[in-house]
Amino acid sequence: MLDVIEESLHRWRVGLVDDDPSALRATARLLTVDGYDVSAFSSASEFLESLELGIPDVLLVDLRMPELDGVGVIKQIRADDENARIIVLTTFDGDEDIYRAIQAGAKGYLLKDVPREALIDSIRRVHAGETCIPVHLANKLAERVSGESVSEREIDVLKLLAQGKSNKEIGSVLFISPGTVKSHVKSIFAKLNVNSRAEAVANAAHRALIQL
């Protein structure tokens, strides 16, 4: 009976989307050796063009890609099939990255250095309808969900803080007064639990709220 189950598992179609050629080849090789029917795509657009052949049983998608990122891919697929089984496979572990992916509909979130056995196990669990996130990443997600979120306007301010702009310069760019900028900065400090602009920028980058 176990042999029959294993044989059926290996008939699953697994899709891979990653703009890193070496990572794409390595993951495809690993899953092919394990017996899965693997389709590899080097861009989101290439993958989306293939959907006329159907959505893979399980999709592994990188998070940050040019043109359309992993979250965008997830949203497009889920718009067509809300039961699509998708795992993010990435090098980024910021709590905002994890939050955005799960919010979009990903059922798993793994880092690219995940051991082979854990990757295979995650594919099987997600295919079975489970959500699969390693404990240390789940803890980050829990902190993100429980904490007060940074607003879109505050992220705009953070991006300009990262460029070293003063309150007056930020206000000029965003068409708000320096006093309003000061209020946003104070709110950012409180939400990120920091005491300086440098700390705020570093914390925001670590959480993937902004990219440096």
N, C-alpha and C positions, 0 to 999 in steps of 0.2 A: 504493500500500500504506500509506504514511504517513497519507493522508487517512482510510483505513478505521480505522487505529489511533486517530487523534485522535477520530473520530466515536464509537468504542466507549468511549473514556475519558470523553467528555462525557455518557454515559448513566449514569455512576455516581451513586448516591444518596449525598449527603453530608449528615450530620446535624450541627447546631450546637446546643450547649447552653451558654447564658451568661445570667446574671441581670442583666448590664449591657445595657440596651436599645440604647444607641448603638453599642456594640461588636458586638452581635448583628446589628444592621441593616447595619453597615459590612461585616462579613465575609460576610454573606449576599449583599449586593449585589455584592461583588467576585467571589464564586464563581458567582453566577448569570450575571453578564456573561461569565464565562469559559466558560459552557455547562453547568455542572453542575446536576443536579437537587437543589436545596437544600431541606431542611426545618429550620426554626429553632424552637427551644424556649427559653423564658425561665426555665425551672426544671427541676430533675432530675425531679420528679414528673410534670411535663407530658410530658417525653421518655419516661419509663418507661411511661406509659400508652399511648404510641404504638407500643410494641414488638410489639403484636399484628399490626402491619403488616410486621414484620420489622426486623432490625437494618440500619442503613445500611451501604453498602459501606465508607465511612470515616466515623468520628465524630470531631468536634472538640469537646472539652469543657473548660469553664473549670475551674479548680482549686478556688477557694474560693467556695462558694455556700451560702445558708442551707438549713436542713433536712438536705439530703444533699449532700456536697461531691463534687468530681470523682473522687476516689479511690473513694468509695462507689459512684458510678455505674459506674466501670470494673469494680469487683469484681462488681457485680450482672450486668453484661453478660457478663463472662468466665465467670461461673458457668453461663450458658446456652450460650455459644459461646466456647470457649477460643481460637478463631482470629479473633475480632473484631479489626478494625483500628481502633485508637483513638489519637488524638493529643491531648495536653493543650495548650491554647492559653490562656496566662495572662500576668499581669504579674509573677508571683512567681518568683524564680530562686534561692531558698534551696536548699542541697544536700539538706536533708531533704525539701523539697517534691518535688524531682526524684526522689530515691530512692524515696519512697512511691509516686509515680505509676508509675515503671517496675516496681517490685516488684509493684504491683497488676495490671500487664499492659498498660500503655500502650506503644505502639510508637514514639511520637514525643513530643517535648517542645519546644514553641516559645513564644517570647514574643510578645505581641500587636503589637509594633512590627516583627515580621519583614517583610521586603520581600515584595511580592506574588509575585515569581518564586520566591522560596525557599519560600513557603507552598504554591504549586501543585506545586513539585517534591517537597516533603515528602509531600503527599497522594498523589502518584503512586508514590513510593518505598514508602510504608507500604502502599499497596494491593498493591504487588508483593511484599510480605512482608518488606521491610527494616525495620530499626530506624533512626529518624532523629532524632538529637540534635545540635544545633550543637556545634562543638568546645569552646567556652568552657563550655557547660553540661555536656558530657561530662566535662570535666576536674573540675568540681565533684562530679559523681557519682562519679568515680574516687576522689577524696579522701574522700568520705563512705564509700565501700565499704571502702577500705583503712584508714581510721582506726578507732579504738576507739569503738564506739557508746555514746551516753548512754542509761542505763537508764530505764525508765518511772518508777521511784521518784526518780531524779535529775531528771527533767523536772518531777515534782511539786514538788521542792525549788526548782528554777529558777523556777517560776511564783510561788512564795511569796517568793523573793528579789526578784523583780520588783516585788512589792508592798511591799518595804522591811521585811519582817518579820525579826526577830532569830532566832537559832538556837533560843532557848527558845520563841518564838511558833510557829516552823515545827514544832518537835517536838510542841507542843500540838495543832496542826491535824492532823498526820499520825500522832499517837499513837506517837511514838518519842522517845527521849531526846535532849537537846541534844548529847550526845557523838556519837550516831549521825548527827545532822544535820551536825555538824562533819566527820565522816568523808565524808559524801556531798558536802559542799561542796569538800573537798580533792580528791576524785575528779573532780568536775566541773571544777575548775581545771586538773587535769592533762590531762583529755580535750580540753578546749577550748583549752588552751595559753594561759591567762590568769592574771592575778595578783590580781584584785580582783573583788568581787561585781558592781560596775558593768560591768566588762569581760565578766564571765560572762553577765550579762543581755543586754548589747548583742550579744555574739557569738551567743548562743542565738537571739535574735530575728532576726538576719541569716540564720542558717541555717534559720529557720522551725521551730526546736524548740519555741518558744513564740511567742505573739502578744501584743504590747503594746497 
